[in-house]
């Protein structure tokens, strides 16, 4: 076991540092949303090319989460967090000093590579905190995935409205630097390491497969869903991932232990995570557009970008406020019940949203209900996964789970954009989505939540010992809880 850095801070400080880092990293996902319509002019590029400023971040986040998890298990979780935050600062500075497409896309890619902070941070909580405090801390850090995005919308809109757009990235660099210093100074070194070598061929294969598979998902609307580029990349990605799976099953120390991933608890939790991520991102895409649609449409509320962001901000606060509730629900009834509850609340939120569209406060209520469900569900996923994998694979397993959520958000972006683009009406010289299009996005998101609920029902029930909450840091091999020898 490696020697630890002397620790002068308690579990509360460790949790706070990791949670703050999670908020800052998730903020990168929505950082440029308020300036999306202006990106072609700001970067002197066409609309399709300028959209790479968003696509690059999503792809980088999807690729890096399983890689950073494995690196954390093998070489130290704090080291990976420090490296990730360093990359975030570098990417933010690069964007802040750039006015052209290529360096901004490169910087946004570096920002996306910091996403591994969240699953690695959750794994540190399992290593460092007493078992009685792990559930609440994991729920809080899991909530940061939504909190950062919700806070980022109004914050970014306000900055863009009152200052230069480069200020967005200077702020991101400053926040990243603060988190970097706190992580390096306050977090202990990892007490556990996974043996073996890093699977470089597996890492390259996974990265290539994910990029080839997710690129047509995010760019299919621009390229055409039946174009040679879209279909060819999708088929190529599927083939590369199939070959990657064969490699992972044969190698002695795989990047991702597919046998562990195939355990019933882990498999169905990850599949449910895809659909929860889909439903979460649907809210971020559709509700702001509904709020900003012109009143002349008959359903739009005509609000500014800043006002729309402020209307969604309470949803992020709800996620944070419900984290202790999620932890208590998990401790009392198990993470499976918590995930079921979260999926049900998401579906309820979208169902209510079908009838709550005529006033701003009604959109706020819809956003808060959906956010509440997402916060509850996100808190349960790491708990289910960590209960079913060996301690030395915690970060890797959390990285794969985060990847599943990234696949869900990327798919949601493509599906929701396609629905709204194919259901438009002409308003003066412009085309805007119809009310029917928005309602259809709600229905699709409801179906995703229902699918997540059904998949969660396939997760086996686990009866945990009553004394588990009073022991020290979780160290028992959880394979027995997953029905494994």
C-alpha positions, -999 to +999 in steps of 0.1 A: +000+000+000+014+034-009+022+060+017-004+086+021+002+123+021-003+136+057-039+147+059-049+177+080-084+178+067-114+157+075-140+139+054-161+171+050-133+190+034-124+161+011-160+159+000-162+197-005-131+198-027-143+170-049-178+185-052-164+219-062-142+202-088-172+184-101-192+216-104-164+233-123-158+204-147-195+200-155-197+237-161-177+232-192-205+213-209-228+244-210-201+271-210-206+281-246-243+274-250-253+311-247-229+320-276-238+291-299-257+314-324-228+338-324-200+312-328-198+314-366-192+352-365-169+350-334-147+323-349-149+334-385-163+300-396-194+284-410-222+271-388-213+235-393-176+241-385-183+263-355-204+235-339-172+216-334-167+239-303-194+218-287-189+185-304-152+183-295-160+187-258-187+159-258-164+135-277-135+142-254-156+137-223-169+104-236-135+090-245-117+102-214-140+089-186-131+052-188-095+060-195-091+083-165-108+058-143-084+030-151-054+054-148-067+064-114-070+028-102-034+020-114-014+052-108-032+072-082-066+090-082-052+123-069-026+123-097-053+119-123-074+147-108-044+170-108-036+161-144-072+166-155-076+200-138-042+211-153-055+202-188-088+221-181-068+253-171-046+249-202-076+245-225-095+274-210-065+297-214-060+286-250-097+295-258-094+328-239-065+340-261-079+327-294-103+342-320-102+314-346-118+280-350-089+255-346-074+268-314-108+272-298-118+236-308-085+224-294-091+242-261-126+229-259-112+194-264-088+199-235-117+211-213-137+180-222-107+158-212-112+170-176-145+152-172-128+122-157-125+143-124-160+133-114-159+094-115-123+095-101-134+118-073-163+096-064-138+067-061-117+087-037-147+091-015-150+053-013-114+050-004-112+078+022-145+083+039-161+062+067-188+040+053-215+059+071-206+091+052-199+076+017-235+075+006-242+112+013-209+123-002-214+103-034-249+117-038-235+152-034-207+148-059-231+130-084-254+159-082-226+182-094-231+167-129-264+186-131-256+215-108-227+228-129-247+226-161-277+244-145-256+271-129-235+275-161-264+286-183-273+318-165-237+325-155-225+322-190-254+342-204-247+371-179-210+372-188-217+372-225-244+399-221-222+423-200-186+415-210-165+400-238-170+364-247-134+356-238-143+363-202-161+329-202-128+311-206-108+333-182-134+325-156-131+288-164-093+290-161-095+307-127-120+282-113-100+253-126-068+268-110-086+271-077-097+235-078-062+224-089-046+240-059-072+226-035-069+191-049-031+191-048-030+206-012-059+188+005-067+154-010-048+124+002-029+101-021-047+069-032-043+041-007-051+013-032-037+006-066-047-020-093-018-042-104-006-046-140+002-024-170-020+001-186-037-014-217-025+010-244-040-010-274-073-012-255-072+026-248-065+034-285-092+009-296-118+023-272-110+059-282-112+051-319-144+032-316-162+058-295-152+087-318-163+068-349-196+059-332-204+092-315-193+115-343-221+106-366-245+108-337-235+144-330-229+155-366-255+134-384-279+164-386-253+184-405-240+156-427-273+139-433-284+108-415-282+086-446-249+101-459-219+079-466-199+097-439-226+091-412-233+055-421-197+046-427-184+060-394-212+044-375-205+010-390-168+015-386-172+024-349-193-006-342-167-029-359-138-013-340-157-017-307-164-053-314-127-060-321-119-040-289-142-062-269-124-094-282-091-078-272-103-069-237-115-104-231-081-119-241-056-095-225-044-102-189-049-067-175-077-051-196-085-014-197-122-024-189-129-057-173-158-067-195-166-097-172-172-074-143-191-050-166-213-079-177-224-086-141-261-081-139-260-052-115-234-033-134-248-040-169-284-029-162-273+001-141-251+012-171-279+007-196-303+027-173-276+054-171-277+059-209-315+066-207-312+088-176-285+108-193-307+111-224-336+124-204-314+149-185-299+165-216-333+167-233-343+193-206-312+214-212-320+215-250-357+220-251-367+241-222-344+271-230-357+271-266-393+270-254-386+299-231-369+319-258-394+312-286-412+344-298-446+352-282-459+355-318-458+317-321-487+315-297-468+293-273-434+309-269-426+330-239-402+355-255-376+355-228-339+364-232-310+340-230-302+352-195-338+349-183-341+314-197-309+304-179-321+319-146-354+300-150-335+267-152-310+275-124-333+264-095-332+228-110-295+226-102-302+238-066-328+211-063-303+185-073-279+197-046-306+200-020-319+164-026-285+148-023-289+140+014-324+127+007-310+104-019-284+092+005-309+084+032-332+066+007-303+045-004-292+037+031-327+027+041-340+010+010-310+004-013-296+021-043-319+001-066-350+017-050-333+051-053-327+047-090-363+035-095-375+066-077-354+089-097-365+075-131-402+077-120-398+114-109-381+122-142-411+107-161-435+125-138-417+158-145-420+155-183-456+143-180-464+174-160-445+195-185-470+185-213-496+206-195-473+233-180-461+254-209-480+287-208-461+306-180-425+309-170-432+295-135-447+264-151-415+258-170-396+263-138-417+237-121-411+212-149-374+218-148-373+214-110-392+181-112-370+167-139-339+179-121-351+163-088-354+130-106-320+133-123-304+142-090-319+112-072-310+088-101-274+101-105-268+096-068-278+059-070-258+049-100-223+051-085-236+033-053-249+004-074-218+001-094-194+004-065-213-023-046-207-047-075-171-043-083-138-050-065-123-020-046-093-018-070-116-013-100-138+014-084-125+044-106-126+023-138-161+011-132-173+047-124-156+059-155-175+034-176-207+044-159-199+081-167-193+070-203-228+055-205-243+088-194-222+107-220-235+084-247-270+092-235-264+130-236-248+128-270-277+108-284-302+131-268-286+161-284-290+145-319-325+131-313-339+163-299-323+185-325-337+162-352-372+163-337-373+201-335-357+206-369-384+184-386-413+201-368-411+238-377-433+267-387-424+299-406-424+331-386-415+360-408-381+352-425-372+325-399-383+290-391-390+281-355-400+248-338-438+242-334-455+235-301-461+200-313-424+195-318-417+205-282-444+182-269-429+154-289-395+159-272-413+157-238-429+124-249-396+109-261-379+120-228-408+103-209-402+071-228-365+073-219-374+076-183-398+047-185-371+026-202-346+035-174-372+024-148-377-010-166-340-016-169-336-008-132-362-034-123-338-060-138-311-050-113-310-077-086-321-067-051-292-066-026-298-070+011-269-052+029-259-059+065-273-035+090-238-029+105-223-018+072-231+018+079-211+019+110-178+004+098-147+022+086-140+029+049-156+004+027-131-024+021-151-056+018-150-073-016-185-066-030-185-095-054-207-115-030-234-088-032-233-091-070-238-128-069-202-135-080-177-160-064 
